[in-house]
Amino acid sequence: EEDTFAGGAQIGVNWPLGRAFLIGVELDASGYGNDTSGSSTVVYPCCAPSTFTTTNSVEQTWLGTARLRVGVALGWFMVYATGGYAGGDVKFTQAFADTFTPIPPEVVENSEWLSGYSAGGGIEVMIESGASIKVEYLHVDLGHIDAAGPIAVATRTSDGKADVTDQIIRIGINFQMD
């Protein structure tokens, strides 16, 4: 897990349903450098002190969502739930290096756009006529990404899989257009 700062933009439309309820649609895009990796080093059973190290890395550079929003207005603030489509650009890399054979590290990688869902909720508070500030939580699940291919010379083929999920807390300012 890693904490990452992201920046982006959103656009949306809300329709009132009576005095206290609303339904809306939001589209957003965020760019960020979310790079999570881990590695493991193992001593070869036959040939100590020689070791091999495997490293897995998942990098996300873009995330976009298209969501419905349902809210309840309580005076000057609103509580809402939101959910819908999520998609992101993801790269999965696996590397193998050892001290037994003097070869450069072997690498297998895959980059693709993954599609999934987002769900969450938030609070939006009016701060001035036509402007509001919001705090929002989103759970994003983009499924998984695979990377397959030869990774250790003449010995092993990689068939790695990484699940791609994000827990996002957003702070934003919205402006009402008349």
Backbone as a printed PyTorch tensor [residue, N CA C, xyz], in Angstrom:
tensor([[[  0.8310,  -1.1820,   0.0000],
         [  0.0000,   0.0000,   0.0000],
         [  0.8720,   1.2400,   0.0000]],

        [[  0.3860,   2.2560,  -0.6740],
         [  1.1370,   3.4980,  -0.7620],
         [  0.1640,   4.6640,  -0.8230]],

        [[  0.4970,   5.7480,  -0.1460],
         [ -0.2990,   6.9680,  -0.2250],
         [  0.2140,   7.7960,  -1.3900]],

        [[ -0.6980,   8.2980,  -2.2090],
         [ -0.3380,   9.0550,  -3.3950],
         [ -1.2140,  10.2900,  -3.4860]],

        [[ -0.6270,  11.4070,  -3.8920],
         [ -1.3870,  12.6230,  -4.1370],
         [ -1.7340,  12.6670,  -5.6170]],

        [[ -2.9810,  12.9800,  -5.9340],
         [ -3.4390,  13.0350,  -7.3170],
         [ -4.0940,  14.3760,  -7.5870]],

        [[ -4.1080,  14.7590,  -8.8350],
         [ -4.8020,  15.9720,  -9.2470],
         [ -5.6940,  15.6620, -10.4290]],

        [[ -6.7870,  16.3870, -10.5520],
         [ -7.6890,  16.1060, -11.6530],
         [ -8.7860,  17.1290, -11.7640]],

        [[ -9.7820,  16.7870, -12.5600],
         [-10.9180,  17.6770, -12.7880],
         [-12.1870,  16.8470, -12.8960]],

        [[-13.3150,  17.5010, -12.6000],
         [-14.6130,  16.8420, -12.7170],
         [-15.6040,  17.8120, -13.3200]],

        [[-16.6310,  17.2330, -13.9010],
         [-17.7700,  18.0110, -14.3710],
         [-19.0100,  17.1930, -14.0330]],

        [[-20.0840,  17.8760, -13.6770],
         [-21.2860,  17.1500, -13.3020],
         [-22.5290,  17.9970, -13.4250]],

        [[-23.6540,  17.3110, -13.3320],
         [-24.9560,  17.9570, -13.3960],
         [-25.8300,  17.3360, -12.3140]],

        [[-26.5650,  18.1710, -11.5860],
         [-27.5030,  17.7000, -10.5660],
         [-28.9150,  18.1560, -10.9260]],

        [[-29.9050,  17.2910, -10.6500],
         [-31.3020,  17.6250, -10.8400],
         [-32.0210,  17.4660,  -9.5090]],

        [[-32.7080,  18.5220,  -9.0390],
         [-33.4560,  18.3990,  -7.7820],
         [-34.6690,  17.4940,  -7.9480]],

        [[-34.9450,  16.7260,  -6.8980],
         [-36.1510,  15.8930,  -6.8260],
         [-36.9010,  16.3260,  -5.5760]],

        [[-37.7420,  17.3050,  -5.7240],
         [-38.4200,  17.8760,  -4.5590],
         [-37.4990,  18.8570,  -3.8520]],

        [[-37.7310,  19.0800,  -2.5510],
         [-36.9580,  20.0830,  -1.8110],
         [-35.6690,  19.5340,  -1.2230]],

        [[-35.6190,  18.2530,  -0.9080],
         [-34.4710,  17.7400,  -0.1600],
         [-33.6230,  16.7250,  -0.9190]],

        [[-34.0650,  16.2180,  -2.0570],
         [-33.3360,  15.1590,  -2.7530],
         [-32.8010,  15.6430,  -4.0890]],

        [[-31.7450,  14.9970,  -4.5530],
         [-31.2430,  15.2820,  -5.8910],
         [-30.6290,  14.0360,  -6.4700]],

        [[-30.5580,  14.0260,  -7.7930],
         [-29.8590,  12.9750,  -8.5260],
         [-28.9230,  13.6820,  -9.4950]],

        [[-27.7520,  13.1000,  -9.7080],
         [-26.7840,  13.7560, -10.5660],
         [-25.8940,  12.7680, -11.2920]],

        [[-25.0910,  13.3240, -12.1870],
         [-24.1100,  12.5700, -12.9540],
         [-22.7870,  13.3160, -12.8470]],

        [[-21.6900,  12.5850, -12.6130],
         [-20.3530,  13.1840, -12.5490],
         [-19.3960,  12.4160, -13.4360]],

        [[-18.5370,  13.1500, -14.1290],
         [-17.4260,  12.5880, -14.8990],
         [-16.1530,  13.2060, -14.3460]],

        [[-15.1100,  12.4000, -14.1450],
         [-13.8560,  12.9670, -13.6710],
         [-12.6670,  12.2180, -14.2450]],

        [[-11.5270,  12.8880, -14.2330],
         [-10.2600,  12.2930, -14.6640],
         [ -9.1720,  12.7860, -13.7190]],

        [[ -8.3000,  11.8560, -13.3250],
         [ -7.1990,  12.1820, -12.4190],
         [ -5.9110,  11.5990, -12.9610]],

        [[ -4.8570,  12.3680, -12.8500],
         [ -3.5310,  11.8740, -13.1920],
         [ -2.7190,  11.7220, -11.9290]],

        [[ -2.0450,  10.5930, -11.7780],
         [ -1.2130,  10.3870, -10.5980],
         [ -0.1800,   9.3060, -10.8580]],

        [[  0.8360,   9.2850, -10.0270],
         [  1.9170,   8.3130, -10.1480],
         [  1.8540,   7.2980,  -9.0390]],

        [[  0.7930,   6.5070,  -9.0030],
         [  0.6420,   5.4900,  -7.9660],
         [  1.4680,   4.2720,  -8.3730]],

        [[  2.6000,   4.0640,  -7.7060],
         [  3.5030,   2.9630,  -8.0270],
         [  3.7360,   2.1500,  -6.7610]],

        [[  3.2570,   0.9120,  -6.7520],
         [  3.3990,   0.0310,  -5.6080],
         [  4.2450,  -1.1650,  -6.0150]],

        [[  5.2500,  -1.4890,  -5.2030],
         [  6.0810,  -2.6360,  -5.5420],
         [  6.5230,  -3.3670,  -4.2870]],

        [[  6.9300,  -4.6050,  -4.4910],
         [  7.4500,  -5.4330,  -3.4120],
         [  8.4030,  -6.4580,  -3.9790]],

        [[  9.3340,  -6.8980,  -3.1660],
         [ 10.2920,  -7.8880,  -3.6490],
         [ 10.5730,  -8.9160,  -2.5680]],

        [[ 11.1080, -10.0430,  -3.0180],
         [ 11.4440, -11.1370,  -2.1180],
         [ 12.7570, -11.7640,  -2.5830]],

        [[ 13.6720, -12.0090,  -1.6490],
         [ 14.9610, -12.6330,  -1.9660],
         [ 15.0220, -13.9880,  -1.2730]],

        [[ 15.4560, -15.0120,  -2.0480],
         [ 15.5060, -16.3870,  -1.5550],
         [ 16.8940, -16.9680,  -1.8340]],

        [[ 17.4260, -17.7380,  -0.8890],
         [ 18.7000, -18.4330,  -1.0830],
         [ 18.4200, -19.6980,  -1.8830]],

        [[ 19.2230, -19.9300,  -2.9550],
         [ 19.0920, -21.1730,  -3.7150],
         [ 19.3910, -22.3530,  -2.7950]],

        [[ 18.4940, -23.3510,  -2.7020],
         [ 18.7250, -24.4990,  -1.8120],
         [ 19.9970, -25.2750,  -2.1630]],

        [[ 20.3130, -25.3440,  -3.4330],
         [ 21.4770, -26.1180,  -3.8560],
         [ 22.7830, -25.3580,  -3.7670]],

        [[ 22.7040, -24.0610,  -3.7740],
         [ 23.9090, -23.3060,  -4.0920],
         [ 24.1210, -22.0900,  -3.1930]],

        [[ 23.8960, -22.2340,  -1.8940],
         [ 24.1170, -21.1090,  -0.9820],
         [ 25.5640, -20.6670,  -1.1030]],

        [[ 25.8700, -19.4210,  -1.0650],
         [ 25.0500, -18.2680,  -0.6910],
         [ 24.3730, -17.5730,  -1.8680]],

        [[ 24.3170, -18.1930,  -3.0550],
         [ 23.6580, -17.5780,  -4.2060],
         [ 22.1730, -17.3740,  -3.9110]],

        [[ 21.6270, -16.2520,  -4.3940],
         [ 20.2260, -15.9100,  -4.1560],
         [ 19.5450, -15.5010,  -5.4470]],

        [[ 18.2320, -15.5130,  -5.4140],
         [ 17.4630, -14.8870,  -6.4870],
         [ 16.4280, -13.9650,  -5.8600]],

        [[ 16.1100, -12.8910,  -6.5900],
         [ 15.1590, -11.8910,  -6.1200],
         [ 14.0750, -11.7160,  -7.1720]],

        [[ 12.8270, -11.7480,  -6.7240],
         [ 11.7040, -11.4330,  -7.6050],
         [ 11.0780, -10.1280,  -7.1150]],

        [[ 10.7270,  -9.2810,  -8.0640],
         [ 10.1150,  -7.9880,  -7.7530],
         [  8.8550,  -7.8260,  -8.5920]],

        [[  7.7780,  -7.4300,  -7.9550],
         [  6.5160,  -7.1450,  -8.6300],
         [  6.1750,  -5.6760,  -8.4250]],

        [[  5.7280,  -5.0250,  -9.4970],
         [  5.4020,  -3.6030,  -9.4310],
         [  4.1310,  -3.3280, -10.2310]],

        [[  3.2200,  -2.5300,  -9.6400],
         [  2.0080,  -2.0870, -10.3240],
         [  2.0210,  -0.5630, -10.3290]],

        [[  1.9030,   0.0180, -11.5150],
         [  1.9170,   1.4730, -11.6610],
         [  0.6280,   1.9350, -12.3360]],

        [[ -0.0020,   2.9570, -11.7480],
         [ -1.1850,   3.5760, -12.3320],
         [ -0.8600,   5.0280, -12.6520]],

        [[ -1.2100,   5.4750, -13.8710],
         [ -0.9250,   6.8490, -14.2450],
         [ -2.1850,   7.6860, -14.4550]],

        [[ -3.3030,   7.0670, -14.8370],
         [ -4.5570,   7.7840, -15.0760],
         [ -5.7260,   7.0110, -14.4970]],

        [[ -6.7060,   7.7260, -14.0050],
         [ -7.9380,   7.1160, -13.5210],
         [ -9.0950,   8.0280, -13.8980]],

        [[-10.1650,   7.4440, -14.4180],
         [-11.3590,   8.2050, -14.7470],
         [-12.5890,   7.4800, -14.2510]],

        [[-13.6230,   8.2330, -13.8890],
         [-14.8860,   7.6190, -13.4780],
         [-16.0540,   8.3490, -14.1350]],

        [[-17.1540,   7.6220, -14.2860],
         [-18.4450,   8.1700, -14.7210],
         [-19.4580,   7.6050, -13.7380]],

        [[-20.0450,   8.4900, -12.8980],
         [-20.8350,   8.0130, -11.7590],
         [-22.1740,   8.7080, -11.6420]],

        [[-23.1430,   7.9690, -11.1040],
         [-24.4010,   8.5570, -10.6630],
         [-24.2110,   9.0360,  -9.2330]],

        [[-24.9730,  10.0480,  -8.8610],
         [-24.9000,  10.5870,  -7.5060],
         [-26.3190,  10.8330,  -7.0200]],

        [[-26.6320,  10.3430,  -5.8120],
         [-27.9370,  10.5430,  -5.1920],
         [-27.6900,  11.1910,  -3.8390]],

        [[-28.3350,  12.3430,  -3.6100],
         [-28.0600,  13.0770,  -2.3830],
         [-29.3030,  13.5190,  -1.6430]],

        [[-29.0830,  13.8340,  -0.3660],
         [-30.1210,  14.3890,   0.5030],
         [-29.5830,  15.7050,   1.0530]],

        [[-30.2800,  16.8080,   0.7650],
         [-29.8760,  18.1240,   1.2510],
         [-30.4540,  18.3420,   2.6480]],

        [[-29.5950,  18.7470,   3.5630],
         [-29.9850,  19.0080,   4.9510],
         [-29.5620,  20.4320,   5.3070]],

        [[-30.3370,  21.3880,   4.8380],
         [-29.9860,  22.7880,   5.0600],
         [-28.8400,  23.2000,   4.1400]],

        [[-27.7200,  23.6100,   4.7290],
         [-26.5870,  24.1100,   3.9460],
         [-25.5720,  23.0340,   3.5820]],

        [[-25.8680,  21.7610,   3.9080],
         [-24.9720,  20.6970,   3.4540],
         [-25.7710,  19.5150,   2.9100]],

        [[-25.0650,  18.6620,   2.1630],
         [-25.6890,  17.5240,   1.5140],
         [-24.8560,  16.2720,   1.7750]],

        [[-25.5190,  15.1640,   2.0080],
         [-24.8940,  13.8480,   2.1250],
         [-25.2840,  13.0800,   0.8660]],

        [[-24.3110,  12.3880,   0.2490],
         [-24.6360,  11.6900,  -0.9930],
         [-23.9060,  10.3490,  -1.1060]],

        [[-24.4740,   9.4880,  -1.9290],
         [-23.8570,   8.2190,  -2.3260],
         [-23.5810,   8.3100,  -3.8170]],

        [[-22.5140,   7.6500,  -4.2640],
         [-22.1440,   7.7130,  -5.6670],
         [-21.5710,   6.3760,  -6.1160]],

        [[-21.7260,   6.0730,  -7.4050],
         [-21.1650,   4.8310,  -7.9290],
         [-21.3290,   4.7400,  -9.4220]],

        [[-20.4620,   3.9360, -10.0480],
         [-20.5410,   3.7430, -11.4930],
         [-19.2490,   3.1800, -12.0530]],

        [[-18.9780,   3.5340, -13.3000],
         [-17.8220,   3.0350, -14.0460],
         [-16.5190,   3.6490, -13.5460]],

        [[-15.4430,   2.8700, -13.5790],
         [-14.0880,   3.3810, -13.3520],
         [-13.1620,   2.7230, -14.3520]],

        [[-12.1920,   3.4720, -14.8440],
         [-11.2030,   2.9300, -15.7700],
         [ -9.8580,   3.5680, -15.5030]],

        [[ -8.7870,   2.8050, -15.7260],
         [ -7.4580,   3.3480, -15.4630],
         [ -6.3820,   2.6940, -16.2970]],

        [[ -5.3100,   3.4480, -16.5270],
         [ -4.1320,   2.9820, -17.2450],
         [ -3.2050,   2.3120, -16.2290]],

        [[ -2.9120,   1.0110, -16.4100],
         [ -2.1560,   0.2340, -15.4280],
         [ -1.0170,  -0.5030, -16.1170]],

        [[  0.1390,  -0.5450, -15.4460],
         [  1.3030,  -1.2970, -15.9310],
         [  1.7540,  -2.2460, -14.8240]],

        [[  1.8950,  -3.5350, -15.1480],
         [  2.3290,  -4.5650, -14.2000],
         [  3.6760,  -5.1050, -14.6780]],

        [[  4.6740,  -5.0510, -13.8060],
         [  6.0260,  -5.5030, -14.1410],
         [  6.4890,  -6.5400, -13.1270]],

        [[  7.0720,  -7.6310, -13.6350],
         [  7.7140,  -8.6390, -12.7960],
         [  9.1800,  -8.7310, -13.2400]],

        [[ 10.0930,  -8.7660, -12.2690],
         [ 11.5220,  -8.8710, -12.5800],
         [ 12.1400, -10.0130, -11.7740]],

        [[ 13.1260, -10.6770, -12.3830],
         [ 13.8480, -11.7820, -11.7470],
         [ 15.3340, -11.5080, -11.9050]],

        [[ 16.0640, -11.5430, -10.8020],
         [ 17.5290, -11.3570, -10.8440],
         [ 18.1490, -12.3600,  -9.8770]],

        [[ 19.3400, -12.8530, -10.2270],
         [ 19.9980, -13.7610,  -9.3030],
         [ 21.5020, -13.5080,  -9.2390]],

        [[ 22.1250, -14.0660,  -8.2040],
         [ 23.5770, -13.9470,  -8.0330],
         [ 24.2760, -15.2300,  -8.4820]],

        [[ 23.5110, -16.2310,  -8.9150],
         [ 24.0500, -17.5190,  -9.3440],
         [ 24.6300, -17.4390, -10.7560]],

        [[ 23.9120, -16.7560, -11.6470],
         [ 24.3400, -16.6000, -13.0360],
         [ 24.5480, -15.1180, -13.3250]],

        [[ 25.6480, -14.7680, -13.9250],
         [ 25.9030, -13.3340, -14.1970],
         [ 25.1440, -12.8400, -15.4270]],

        [[ 23.8230, -12.7210, -15.3240],
         [ 23.0130, -12.2000, -16.4230],
         [ 22.2180, -11.0060, -15.9290]],

        [[ 21.8410, -10.1260, -16.8360],
         [ 21.0070,  -8.9960, -16.4100],
         [ 19.6350,  -9.4950, -15.9530]],

        [[ 18.9450,  -8.7070, -15.1420],
         [ 17.6100,  -9.1210, -14.6800],
         [ 16.6660,  -9.3840, -15.8530]],

        [[ 15.8280, -10.3870, -15.7150],
         [ 14.7900, -10.7080, -16.6960],
         [ 13.5320,  -9.9490, -16.3020]],

        [[ 12.8000,  -9.4250, -17.2740],
         [ 11.6160,  -8.6190, -16.9870],
         [ 10.4620,  -9.0520, -17.8860]],

        [[  9.2810,  -9.1570, -17.2780],
         [  8.0350,  -9.4020, -17.9990],
         [  7.0820,  -8.2820, -17.5790]],

        [[  6.4400,  -7.6250, -18.5750],
         [  5.5080,  -6.5660, -18.2090],
         [  4.3300,  -6.5110, -19.1610]],

        [[  3.2690,  -5.8810, -18.6800],
         [  2.0530,  -5.6980, -19.4550],
         [  1.4430,  -4.3590, -19.0670]],

        [[  1.0540,  -3.5720, -20.0640],
         [  0.3440,  -2.3090, -19.8390],
         [ -0.9940,  -2.3660, -20.5520]],

        [[ -2.0430,  -1.9360, -19.8560],
         [ -3.3550,  -1.8990, -20.4950],
         [ -4.3050,  -0.9900, -19.7230]],

        [[ -5.3940,  -0.6110, -20.4000],
         [ -6.4780,   0.1360, -19.7740],
         [ -7.4100,  -0.8850, -19.1440]],

        [[ -7.6480,  -0.7720, -17.8350],
         [ -8.5390,  -1.6830, -17.1340],
         [ -9.8490,  -0.9760, -16.8190]],

        [[-10.9500,  -1.7050, -16.9100],
         [-12.2700,  -1.1710, -16.5920],
         [-12.8460,  -1.9000, -15.3900]],

        [[-13.5500,  -1.1510, -14.5420],
         [-14.1620,  -1.7290, -13.3570],
         [-15.2430,  -0.8120, -12.8270]],

        [[-15.3100,  -0.7050, -11.5050],
         [-16.3650,   0.1050, -10.8970],
         [-15.8040,   0.9680,  -9.7690]],

        [[-16.5900,   1.9880,  -9.4210],
         [-16.2880,   2.8350,  -8.2630],
         [-17.5720,   2.9840,  -7.4530]],

        [[-17.4110,   3.0790,  -6.1350],
         [-18.5660,   3.2620,  -5.2460],
         [-18.0980,   4.0230,  -4.0170]],

        [[-18.9370,   4.9070,  -3.5080],
         [-18.5520,   5.6600,  -2.3230],
         [-19.6170,   6.6400,  -1.9020]],

        [[-19.1710,   7.6830,  -1.2380],
         [-20.0900,   8.7000,  -0.7500],
         [-19.3390,   9.9020,  -0.2420]],

        [[-20.0850,  10.9260,   0.1340],
         [-19.4250,  12.1230,   0.6160],
         [-20.3780,  13.1200,   1.2340]],

        [[-19.7830,  14.2490,   1.5990],
         [-20.5070,  15.3800,   2.1670],
         [-20.1050,  16.6100,   1.3730]],

        [[-21.1010,  17.4190,   0.9960],
         [-20.8430,  18.6670,   0.2800],
         [-21.4660,  19.8060,   1.0780]],

        [[-20.6880,  20.8630,   1.3260],
         [-21.1130,  21.9770,   2.1690],
         [-21.0840,  23.2680,   1.3530]],

        [[-22.1800,  24.0230,   1.3880],
         [-22.2200,  25.3310,   0.7220],
         [-21.3210,  26.3010,   1.4840]],

        [[-20.3930,  26.9800,   0.7670],
         [-19.5050,  27.9330,   1.4230],
         [-19.7730,  29.3660,   0.9750]],

        [[-20.4640,  29.5220,  -0.1300],
         [-20.7850,  30.8350,  -0.6710],
         [-21.8610,  30.6230,  -1.7170]],

        [[-22.5600,  31.6600,  -2.0910],
         [-23.6080,  31.5330,  -3.0920],
         [-23.0350,  30.9310,  -4.3720]],

        [[-23.4720,  29.7180,  -4.7100],
         [-23.0190,  29.0610,  -5.9310],
         [-21.7450,  28.2520,  -5.8000]],

        [[-21.1170,  28.2270,  -4.6360],
         [-19.8850,  27.4550,  -4.4500],
         [-20.0450,  26.5120,  -3.2630]],

        [[-19.4000,  25.3540,  -3.3720],
         [-19.4460,  24.3810,  -2.2760],
         [-18.1080,  23.6420,  -2.2200]],

        [[-17.8390,  23.0660,  -1.0690],
         [-16.6490,  22.2450,  -0.8920],
         [-17.1150,  20.8410,  -0.5280]],

        [[-16.4060,  19.8250,  -1.0520],
         [-16.8350,  18.4660,  -0.7670],
         [-15.6670,  17.6170,  -0.3100]],

        [[-16.0000,  16.6190,   0.4930],
         [-15.0620,  15.5750,   0.9020],
         [-15.7320,  14.2730,   0.5070]],

        [[-14.9870,  13.4460,  -0.2330],
         [-15.5820,  12.2530,  -0.8240],
         [-14.6590,  11.0520,  -0.6450]],

        [[-15.2470,   9.8900,  -0.3970],
         [-14.5130,   8.6250,  -0.3680],
         [-14.9740,   7.7790,  -1.5480]],

        [[-14.0130,   7.1630,  -2.2600],
         [-14.3370,   6.2400,  -3.3510],
         [-13.5340,   4.9580,  -3.1960]],

        [[-14.2000,   3.8420,  -3.3500],
         [-13.5330,   2.5490,  -3.5010],
         [-13.5450,   2.2620,  -4.9940]],

        [[-12.3680,   1.9880,  -5.5620],
         [-12.2520,   1.7020,  -6.9920],
         [-11.6970,   0.2950,  -7.1530]],

        [[-12.3560,  -0.5140,  -7.9690],
         [-11.8960,  -1.8700,  -8.2610],
         [-11.7890,  -2.0170,  -9.7730]],

        [[-10.5550,  -2.1590, -10.2640],
         [-10.3080,  -2.3010, -11.6990],
         [-10.0430,  -3.7530, -12.0970]],

        [[-10.3260,  -4.6900, -11.2060],
         [-10.1220,  -6.0970, -11.5450],
         [ -8.6580,  -6.4810, -11.3760]],

        [[ -8.1110,  -7.1690, -12.3680],
         [ -6.7130,  -7.5930, -12.2740],
         [ -6.0130,  -7.4400, -13.6130]],

        [[ -4.6960,  -7.4550, -13.5430],
         [ -3.8470,  -7.3890, -14.7320],
         [ -2.8860,  -8.5740, -14.6720]],

        [[ -2.6060,  -9.1570, -15.8300],
         [ -1.7010, -10.2980, -15.9350],
         [ -0.4160,  -9.8840, -16.6430]],

        [[  0.6830, -10.5750, -16.3140],
         [  1.9410, -10.4500, -17.0530],
         [  2.4920, -11.8640, -17.1830]],

        [[  2.7140, -12.3210, -18.4070],
         [  3.1680, -13.6900, -18.6290],
         [  4.2980, -13.7130, -19.6460]],

        [[  5.2100, -14.6560, -19.4600],
         [  6.3100, -14.8340, -20.3950],
         [  7.5070, -15.4370, -19.7050]],

        [[  8.5750, -15.7280, -20.4700],
         [  9.7880, -16.2930, -19.8580],
         [ 10.4530, -15.2590, -18.9550]],

        [[ 10.8240, -15.6750, -17.7530],
         [ 11.3910, -14.7150, -16.8090],
         [ 12.7420, -15.1460, -16.2480]],

        [[ 13.0680, -16.4240, -16.2320],
         [ 14.3760, -16.8830, -15.7720],
         [ 14.9090, -17.8260, -16.8470]],

        [[ 16.0600, -17.5260, -17.3810],
         [ 16.6090, -18.2340, -18.5220],
         [ 16.5210, -19.7500, -18.3260]],

        [[ 15.8160, -20.4140, -19.2410],
         [ 15.6840, -21.8720, -19.3260],
         [ 15.0750, -22.5250, -18.0880]],

        [[ 14.4740, -21.7860, -17.1820],
         [ 13.9580, -22.4450, -15.9860],
         [ 12.4940, -22.1630, -15.6870]],

        [[ 11.9820, -20.9770, -15.9790],
         [ 10.6500, -20.6390, -15.4720],
         [  9.9480, -19.6610, -16.4110]],

        [[  8.6300, -19.8150, -16.5060],
         [  7.7860, -18.8600, -17.2050],
         [  6.9120, -18.1780, -16.1650]],

        [[  6.8210, -16.8570, -16.2240],
         [  6.0020, -16.1020, -15.2810],
         [  4.5470, -16.1240, -15.7230]],

        [[  3.6600, -16.2250, -14.7730],
         [  2.2270, -16.1290, -15.0410],
         [  1.5710, -15.3120, -13.9260]],

        [[  2.1530, -14.1420, -13.6580],
         [  1.7150, -13.3040, -12.5490],
         [  0.4040, -12.5980, -12.7900]],

        [[ -0.2670, -12.3080, -11.6830],
         [ -1.5380, -11.6020, -11.7040],
         [ -1.5390, -10.6260, -10.5320]],

        [[ -1.9990,  -9.3920, -10.7650],
         [ -2.0960,  -8.3930,  -9.7010],
         [ -3.5060,  -7.8160,  -9.6760]],

        [[ -4.1190,  -7.8030,  -8.4800],
         [ -5.4110,  -7.1490,  -8.2980],
         [ -5.1780,  -5.6470,  -8.1840]],

        [[ -6.0530,  -4.8620,  -8.8120],
         [ -5.8930,  -3.4080,  -8.8250],
         [ -7.1100,  -2.7700,  -8.1670]],

        [[ -6.9320,  -2.3100,  -6.9150],
         [ -7.9830,  -1.5960,  -6.1920],
         [ -7.3820,  -0.3510,  -5.5500]],

        [[ -8.2070,   0.6590,  -5.3830],
         [ -7.7770,   1.9120,  -4.7650],
         [ -8.8020,   2.3470,  -3.7300]],

        [[ -8.3250,   2.9750,  -2.6640],
         [ -9.1610,   3.6430,  -1.6690],
         [ -8.8070,   5.1290,  -1.7840]],

        [[ -9.7550,   5.9550,  -2.1880],
         [ -9.4710,   7.3490,  -2.5210],
         [-10.2820,   8.2800,  -1.6250]],

        [[ -9.6110,   9.2790,  -1.0660],
         [-10.2820,  10.3680,  -0.3600],
         [-10.0050,  11.6310,  -1.1600]],

        [[-11.0740,  12.3020,  -1.5550],
         [-10.9600,  13.5080,  -2.3870],
         [-11.5100,  14.7130,  -1.6540]],

        [[-10.8780,  15.8410,  -1.9020],
         [-11.3790,  17.1340,  -1.4510],
         [-11.5320,  17.9870,  -2.7050]],

        [[-12.6740,  18.6440,  -2.8710],
         [-12.8880,  19.4260,  -4.0720],
         [-13.7690,  20.6280,  -3.8360]],

        [[-13.6960,  21.5550,  -4.7680],
         [-14.5460,  22.7420,  -4.7630],
         [-15.4110,  22.6860,  -6.0000]],

        [[-16.7170,  22.8640,  -5.8380],
         [-17.6640,  22.8750,  -6.9520],
         [-18.2660,  24.2620,  -7.0980]],

        [[-18.5310,  24.6420,  -8.3440],
         [-19.1620,  25.9170,  -8.6510],
         [-20.4340,  25.6630,  -9.4290]],

        [[-21.4890,  26.3530,  -9.0400],
         [-22.7760,  26.2100,  -9.6920],
         [-22.8450,  27.1520, -10.8780]],

        [[-23.2500,  26.6140, -12.0360],
         [-23.3860,  27.4150, -13.2350],
         [-24.8810,  27.6680, -13.4760]],

        [[-25.2470,  28.9130, -13.6410],
         [-26.6690,  29.2260, -13.8990],
         [-26.9330,  29.3770, -15.3690]]])
